[in-house]
Amino acid sequence: MTLGKISVLLMAIFLWAPWAIGQSTFGGIVGIVKDPSQSAVTGAQLTLTSLDDRTERNAGTDGSGGFEFINLKAGRYELVVHADGFADYKVSSFQLDARQSLRLDVALKLASSTQSIEVSSDAGPVINTENGTIGDSKDFQQITSLPVNYRGATTSPLAMLATVPGAQQDANGNVSVGGGLPSQVQYSVDGSPP
């Protein structure tokens, strides 16, 4: 191989590398735990439970009161926060979508004898303020209930991608989101690429 061919090969690898790392369908949860005076609570213990498969993950807050759960499957979750001297804080049910970076900030209250606070998070969709990712998840019931004739444009049920807010589909069945190119769209079925 000549030096020119090696340079072209290395250039191709470096240009392709950023695309290779962004192929995950996992999401994450970040936030800050604060006390009533808006000061950070360090050493708080957080337990995140998947309501779909009943698995638990634990984390603690850092020196600035921040916490992070990464590489989470899309689904329904419950979060419990415990810190000595404060009432337990519980978010009973919330949805995490694929590739979503969800911010959940926690405001703890001082504990009386035995007290806990439960927050019901059924308020609907949350605006993503963490990054510019556009994502959407649909379960089997939603897909079968939508009045979509996917055979009109393509023979693939992946034409459901066109139902994502901000998505457009051309006559060939290619989908673009938010004005991007069809080659920039990534999707998964049951957590895996088709």
N, C-alpha and C positions, 0 to 999 in steps of 0.2 A: 504494500500500500504506500502511496506517495503521501507526502506531508499535506498536500491539498485535500486529498480524500479523507485523511484522518481529521483535519480541521473541520470539514463539512460534517462528518459523522459526529464529532463532539458538539458542534453547533446544534445539530438536530436533537441530540440528547438533552442539551440544556434548555432548548426551547420547548421540548415536550414535557420536561420534568414538572413544571407547575401544574399542568393538566393532570398528571398522574397522582399528585397528592390530594387533589380536591374531589376524589371520587367517592367519598364516604356519604352514607345516608343517615348517619347518626346526628343527633342534636345535643344541646347542652343547656345547663341552667346555671346562671350566675346571679349574684346579688350581694347585698351588704346587710349585716345585722346591726341595728342601732338600738339604743336605750331611749327612754322618754325625752332626754335632753339632746337627742340627735348625735350622741357620742358613739363611737364604734364599740361593739361588744366583742372582745377577744375571747377565745376559748369556748365559744358556744358549740354545742354538738348538734349536728343536723342528720336526720335519717330520712332518706328518700326511698319510698316504696312504690314499686310498679304495681298498679292495680290490675294489670292484665296478666302478669305471670307471677305475682307475689314475691318478687325478689327485692332485696334491700341493699342500699349503698349508704355508707356513712362518710361524713366529712366534718371538719371543724373550721372555725373561722380563723383567719390569719390576723396579723397585727393591726390591720386596718379594718377589721370586721368583715372582710370579703370572704366569699365561699364560691366554689365552682364544682359542678358535676359535669363531666365530659363523657363523650361516646355513649349516649343514651339512645335506645331505640325509641321510635315514635310510639306514643301510647298515652295512657292515663296514669297520672302519678299523684302521690300524696307526700307532703313534706311536713316533718315535725322538727321544731327547733327547741332545744333545751339549754338553758344557761342558769347557773346557780344564782339565786336571788331574784329571778324573773319568772313570770308565769309562762308555762309552755305555750308555744305558738304552733298552730296546726292549719295547714291549707289542705282541706279534705279531698279535693278532686280538681285536677286541672289537666289540660291536654297539651302534650308536646308533639309538634309535627316534625316530620323528617327535615333535617338540616336547619332546624330552628335554633336560634340562640335566645332563650327566654330569660328575661330579667325578672327576678322575684326578690324585691327588697323587703326586709322584715323589720317591723318596729315592735320591740318587746316592751311589755309593761311590767312594773314592779309587782312582785308576788305578794299576795296576802297570805293567809295560812296555807290553803291549797287552792290554786286557781289555775285554770288553763283557758286559752283563747282559741277558738276554732273559726277559721275563715273559710267560707264556701266560695269556691272560685268557679262559678257557672255563668260568668258574665258574658261569655261568647268570645269572639276572636280578640286577640291582643295585638296591638301595633308593635312591630319589631323595631326597636330603637337601637339594637346592638350592631346590626350590619345591614347591608343592602340586599340580603337574600329574599327572594320571593319563593314561597313554598306552599304546598297544599297537600292534604292527605284525605283520601276517601276510602271508606271501608266497603265491604261487599254489599251491604244493605243500601248504601248511598248510590253505588254504581248501578245496581240493578233497578233502583227506583227512578233514576234520572231518565227522562224521555229523550234519549239520544240514539239516532240512527247512525251508528258508526260505519255501517256498510256503504253509506252514501258517498263518502270521500275515500275511504280505505277499508280494507278487510280486517284491520287490526283493531281490537278493543282499546289499544293505546291512544286512539283518537279522543279518549276521555281527557287527554292532556289539554285539549282545546277548551275545557270547562274551567281551567285555572284562571283566576283573575289576571288580566294583563297579557293573556296568551292569544296568539293569532295562528290560524292554520291555513296553509296554502292548498291549492288543488291537488298537490301530490301527497298530502298528509303530513308534511313537515311542519313542526311547531316551533314558533319563536315566542319568547317571553320578554315583555318590556322593551321591545324594539331591538333585541339582540338577534344574533344569527341562529338558525336552527342547529348549527354545530355546537353552540354554547349551551344547549338545553341538556340537562342530565335528569334521568328519571329512573325509578326502581319499582319493581313489583314484589310485594312481600319482603322488602328490604334488600333485594338483589337486583342488579341490572338485568334487563331482559335479554 
